[in-house]
Amino acid sequence: MLSGILVLPTQAAADEAAAREPAEVYRQVCAHCHAPDKAVGPEITMAFPEAAHESWRAYIETTVRHGRAAMPSFRPAKISDAELKALSAALARGELAEDDGGEE
């Protein structure tokens, strides 16, 4: 009999439950440099052809985690794996093209 065993949710499940929407991650983390009115980093919100989605997503995820040139790296504590995956998909599809990081 296995009475008294406490089963806790995994960290991945907790991360997914607390994940911010891609637009929110973009506003809180990316728009400071990548919004069109900032001109610090390159524009990243333009849609890519569907055939390039997988490559663009991989590039975004690698760049966010490891940095590149002036772009710093962001650890999972700043952008969770679930948030990064959703963000890269939204960026590849161009879903955030109108989101300039401004207040609503």
C-alpha positions in Angstrom: 0.0 0.0 0.0 1.4 3.4 -1.0 -0.5 5.7 1.3 1.1 8.9 2.4 3.0 9.6 -0.9 2.8 13.1 -2.1 3.0 13.7 -5.8 4.1 17.2 -6.8 3.8 18.6 -10.3 7.0 18.8 -12.3 8.8 22.0 -12.9 7.8 21.8 -16.6 4.2 21.6 -15.7 4.5 24.6 -13.3 6.3 26.6 -16.0 3.6 25.9 -18.6 0.9 26.9 -16.1 2.6 30.2 -15.3 3.7 30.9 -18.9 3.0 34.4 -20.2 1.4 35.0 -23.6 3.9 35.7 -26.5 2.8 39.3 -26.8 3.4 39.9 -23.1 6.9 38.4 -23.3 7.6 40.5 -26.4 6.4 43.7 -24.6 8.3 42.9 -21.3 11.6 41.6 -22.7 12.0 42.1 -26.4 10.4 45.5 -27.3 12.9 47.5 -25.3 15.4 46.9 -28.2 13.4 45.4 -31.1 10.3 47.7 -31.3 10.4 49.8 -34.5 10.7 53.0 -32.6 13.7 51.9 -30.6 16.1 51.0 -33.5 18.5 49.3 -31.1 18.1 45.7 -32.4 16.8 44.5 -35.7 13.1 44.2 -36.4 12.0 40.7 -35.4 8.2 40.8 -35.8 7.9 40.5 -39.6 6.3 37.3 -40.9 8.5 34.7 -42.5 7.4 32.2 -45.2 6.0 29.0 -43.8 8.9 27.0 -45.3 11.3 29.1 -43.1 9.3 28.9 -39.8 11.3 26.0 -38.4 14.7 27.6 -39.2 13.7 31.0 -37.9 12.3 29.6 -34.7 15.5 27.6 -34.1 17.5 30.8 -34.7 15.4 32.8 -32.3 15.6 30.2 -29.6 19.3 29.8 -29.9 19.9 33.5 -30.0 17.7 34.1 -26.9 19.4 31.4 -24.9 23.0 32.1 -25.9 23.1 35.7 -27.1 24.6 37.0 -30.2 26.8 40.2 -30.7 25.1 42.9 -28.6 22.1 40.7 -27.8 22.4 39.3 -24.3 21.4 35.7 -23.4 18.3 35.1 -21.4 18.1 32.3 -18.9 14.9 30.2 -18.3 14.3 32.3 -15.2 13.6 35.3 -17.5 11.9 33.5 -20.4 10.8 30.0 -19.6 11.2 27.2 -22.2 7.5 27.2 -22.8 7.4 31.0 -23.2 10.3 30.9 -25.6 8.8 28.2 -27.8 5.5 30.1 -28.0 7.3 33.4 -28.6 9.4 32.0 -31.4 6.3 30.5 -33.1 4.4 33.8 -32.9 7.3 35.7 -34.2 7.8 33.3 -37.2 4.2 33.6 -38.1 4.3 37.4 -37.8 1.6 37.5 -35.1 3.4 40.3 -33.2 4.0 42.6 -36.2 1.6 45.2 -34.9 2.8 45.0 -31.3 5.3 47.8 -30.9 5.7 47.5 -27.2 3.5 50.5 -26.4 1.0 50.6 -23.6 -2.5 49.6 -24.4 
